[in-house]
Amino acid sequence: MYICICKGITEDKIRSAIKHSHSPNTKDILKKLGVGTDCGTCLLHSIDAIIAEIKSKNKSDKTSSFKV
């Protein structure tokens, strides 16, 4: 599903960014993807999607360094 129409960011792109990110926080992931830099409508949904993905990742990997 598309999260950010302006930048063409999908849930899969968010998951991939989290998986390959060396940055441990949501703000850096959003900035890297460019989410919320145009109209901003997607920002809250994007944050929710990232937080849900990080929590899911943390449940499967208790040693994760990602922070919500």
C-alpha positions in Angstrom: 0.0 0.0 0.0 1.2 3.5 -0.7 2.0 5.6 2.3 3.3 8.7 0.6 1.8 9.4 -2.8 4.0 12.5 -3.4 7.3 10.5 -3.1 5.9 7.1 -4.2 6.7 5.5 -0.8 5.1 2.2 -0.1 4.9 0.1 3.1 7.5 -2.3 1.5 9.9 0.6 0.9 9.5 1.6 4.6 10.2 -2.0 5.6 13.3 -2.1 3.4 14.6 1.2 4.7 14.3 -0.1 8.3 15.9 -3.4 7.4 18.9 -1.7 5.7 19.1 1.4 7.9 22.1 2.0 10.1 20.2 4.7 11.9 18.4 3.7 15.0 15.5 6.1 14.9 12.2 6.9 13.1 13.1 10.5 12.3 16.2 9.5 10.3 14.3 6.9 8.4 11.6 9.4 7.4 14.3 11.9 6.4 16.2 9.3 4.3 13.0 8.4 2.4 11.8 12.0 2.1 8.4 11.2 3.6 6.4 14.3 4.7 8.5 16.8 2.8 5.9 17.8 0.3 2.2 18.0 1.4 2.8 16.3 4.8 -0.5 14.4 4.7 1.3 11.0 5.0 3.5 11.9 7.9 1.4 10.4 10.8 0.5 7.3 8.8 4.2 6.9 7.9 5.3 7.2 11.6 2.7 4.6 12.6 3.9 2.2 9.9 7.5 2.6 11.0 6.8 2.2 14.6 4.7 -0.9 13.9 7.5 -2.4 11.8 10.2 -1.6 14.4 8.1 -3.2 17.2 7.6 -6.2 15.0 11.3 -6.4 14.4 12.1 -6.0 18.1 9.8 -8.8 19.0 11.7 -11.2 16.7 15.1 -9.8 17.6 15.4 -8.7 21.2 18.9 -7.4 20.5 17.8 -4.8 18.0 19.2 -1.2 18.4 16.2 0.5 16.7 14.4 3.0 18.8 10.9 4.2 18.4 
